[in-house]
Amino acid sequence: MCAKEYGGGSWREERKRLEKGQKVKGMVNVFGALDALEQREVLEGYERRRSVEFCDFLGEVKKQYRGYGIWLVMDNGPVHQSRRSVGKMDELGIKRFWLPKASPELNPQELVWKLMQGRYINNRKFESAEEIGEMVRDFEEDFNEGRVGLKLSRYNGQGLSLKELT
């Protein structure tokens, strides 16, 4: 749990990680980390998208890759740059590489989101956020088992070019 100093005292915020089968209303927020070398994806769904949830996600990444040096390539989203998030990365020994502003073409994770949305999310009607969460978990399992994935094909001077594996 991340603590935040506030006005001389401190208060704690509870993270809202979605558990399997948990029913939620509205939106599902997903944090993801792509291991490009091993073609593995770590995905966690949350009810909200705040730095407290991102700190929890960082703990999950560290747990998955215990004993390894971790470098995260990140965009300049506020949740990534918050003092809380940067402090948590420092605490966990996670190094970071910041992408230039407005350059999603350089971020391999953006290509994973595109793949997931195109094959698992778009053009489907979901009755609840839980159903979207189930679809995200299906994608993570398929990606990590090699049933769906991406292959780095070339650097084209404009950004990364990855091909979808079928």
C-alpha positions as CSV (number, residue, x, y, z in Angstrom):
1,M,0.0,0.0,0.0
2,C,1.3,3.4,-0.8
3,A,1.1,6.2,1.8
4,K,0.8,9.8,0.9
5,E,1.9,12.7,3.1
6,Y,-0.8,15.2,3.5
7,G,-0.7,18.4,5.7
8,G,1.5,17.2,8.5
9,G,-0.3,13.9,8.9
10,S,-0.6,11.0,6.6
11,W,-3.4,9.0,5.1
12,R,-3.6,5.8,3.2
13,E,-5.5,5.0,0.0
14,E,-6.7,1.5,-0.7
15,R,-6.0,0.2,-4.1
16,K,-8.9,-1.2,-6.0
17,R,-7.5,-4.2,-7.9
18,L,-10.1,-6.3,-9.6
19,E,-10.2,-9.9,-8.5
20,K,-11.4,-12.7,-10.8
21,G,-15.2,-12.8,-10.9
22,Q,-15.5,-9.4,-9.2
23,K,-18.4,-7.4,-10.5
24,V,-17.8,-3.7,-11.2
25,K,-19.8,-1.0,-12.9
26,G,-18.3,1.3,-15.5
27,M,-14.8,1.2,-16.8
28,V,-11.9,-1.3,-16.3
29,N,-8.5,0.3,-16.2
30,V,-5.6,-1.9,-17.2
31,F,-1.9,-1.4,-16.5
32,G,0.4,-3.6,-18.6
33,A,4.1,-4.4,-18.9
34,L,5.5,-6.2,-22.0
35,D,8.6,-8.3,-21.7
36,A,9.7,-8.0,-25.4
37,L,12.5,-10.6,-25.1
38,E,10.4,-13.3,-23.6
39,Q,7.1,-12.3,-25.2
40,R,5.3,-12.2,-21.9
41,E,2.8,-9.6,-20.7
42,V,1.9,-8.7,-17.1
43,L,-1.6,-7.2,-17.0
44,E,-3.6,-6.0,-14.0
45,G,-7.1,-4.5,-14.0
46,Y,-8.2,-1.9,-11.5
47,E,-11.4,0.1,-10.9
48,R,-9.5,3.4,-11.0
49,R,-6.4,4.8,-12.7
50,R,-4.4,6.5,-10.1
51,S,-0.9,6.4,-8.8
52,V,-1.9,4.2,-5.9
53,E,-3.1,1.5,-8.4
54,F,0.0,2.0,-10.5
55,C,2.2,1.4,-7.4
56,D,0.3,-1.8,-6.8
57,F,1.0,-2.8,-10.4
58,L,4.7,-2.1,-10.0
59,G,4.7,-4.5,-7.1
60,E,3.2,-7.2,-9.3
61,V,5.8,-6.6,-12.0
62,K,8.6,-6.8,-9.4
63,K,7.0,-10.1,-8.0
64,Q,6.9,-11.6,-11.6
65,Y,10.5,-10.6,-12.2
66,R,12.1,-11.1,-8.8
67,G,15.9,-11.3,-9.1
68,Y,16.0,-9.5,-12.5
69,G,16.9,-5.9,-13.3
70,I,13.7,-4.2,-14.5
71,W,13.6,-1.3,-17.0
72,L,10.3,0.2,-17.8
73,V,9.8,2.2,-21.0
74,M,7.0,4.7,-20.2
75,D,5.1,7.5,-21.7
76,N,4.7,10.8,-19.8
77,G,1.3,10.0,-18.4
78,P,0.6,11.7,-15.0
79,V,0.2,8.4,-13.2
80,H,3.7,7.4,-14.3
81,Q,5.4,10.6,-13.4
82,S,3.8,11.2,-10.0
83,R,6.1,11.5,-7.0
84,R,4.4,8.5,-5.5
85,S,5.0,6.3,-8.6
86,V,8.6,7.5,-9.0
87,G,9.3,6.9,-5.3
88,K,7.8,3.3,-5.6
89,M,10.0,2.6,-8.7
90,D,13.0,3.8,-6.7
91,E,12.0,1.7,-3.7
92,L,11.7,-1.5,-5.9
93,G,14.9,-0.8,-7.9
94,I,13.0,-0.3,-11.1
95,K,14.8,1.8,-13.7
96,R,12.9,3.9,-16.2
97,F,13.3,5.2,-19.6
98,W,11.0,8.1,-20.5
99,L,9.7,8.3,-24.0
100,P,9.5,11.7,-25.7
101,K,6.1,13.4,-25.4
102,A,3.4,12.4,-27.9
103,S,5.4,9.5,-29.3
104,P,3.2,6.3,-28.9
105,E,4.9,4.8,-32.0
106,L,8.0,4.3,-29.9
107,N,6.2,2.4,-27.2
108,P,5.8,-1.4,-27.8
109,Q,3.1,-1.6,-25.2
110,E,0.9,0.6,-27.3
111,L,1.1,-2.0,-30.0
112,V,0.0,-4.7,-27.5
113,W,-3.0,-2.5,-26.5
114,K,-3.9,-2.2,-30.2
115,L,-3.6,-6.0,-30.7
116,M,-5.7,-6.7,-27.6
117,Q,-8.4,-4.1,-28.6
118,G,-8.5,-5.3,-32.2
119,R,-8.8,-9.0,-31.5
120,Y,-10.5,-9.2,-28.1
121,I,-12.3,-5.9,-27.3
122,N,-13.5,-3.9,-30.3
123,N,-16.8,-4.7,-32.1
124,R,-18.1,-6.7,-29.2
125,K,-20.9,-5.8,-26.8
126,F,-20.1,-6.3,-23.1
127,E,-22.8,-6.4,-20.5
128,S,-20.5,-5.4,-17.7
129,A,-16.9,-4.3,-17.0
130,E,-16.4,-7.8,-15.5
131,E,-16.9,-9.3,-19.0
132,I,-14.2,-6.9,-20.4
133,G,-11.9,-7.9,-17.5
134,E,-12.4,-11.6,-18.5
135,M,-11.5,-10.8,-22.1
136,V,-8.4,-9.0,-20.9
137,R,-7.4,-12.0,-18.8
138,D,-8.0,-14.3,-21.8
139,F,-5.7,-12.1,-23.9
140,E,-3.0,-12.2,-21.2
141,E,-3.2,-16.0,-21.1
142,D,-3.2,-16.3,-24.9
143,F,-0.3,-13.9,-25.2
144,N,1.8,-15.5,-22.5
145,E,1.1,-19.0,-23.9
146,G,2.2,-17.9,-27.4
147,R,-1.3,-18.3,-29.0
148,V,-1.2,-14.6,-30.0
149,G,1.7,-12.2,-30.0
150,L,3.9,-9.7,-31.7
151,K,7.2,-10.0,-33.5
152,L,9.7,-7.2,-33.8
153,S,10.4,-7.0,-37.5
154,R,12.4,-3.8,-38.0
155,Y,13.1,-0.3,-36.8
156,N,11.8,1.9,-39.7
157,G,13.1,5.3,-38.7
158,Q,9.6,6.3,-37.6
159,G,9.3,4.0,-34.6
160,L,9.0,0.3,-33.8
161,S,7.4,-1.9,-36.4
162,L,5.9,-5.1,-35.0
163,K,4.0,-7.8,-36.9
164,E,1.1,-9.6,-35.4
165,L,1.7,-13.4,-35.0
166,T,-1.3,-15.4,-36.1
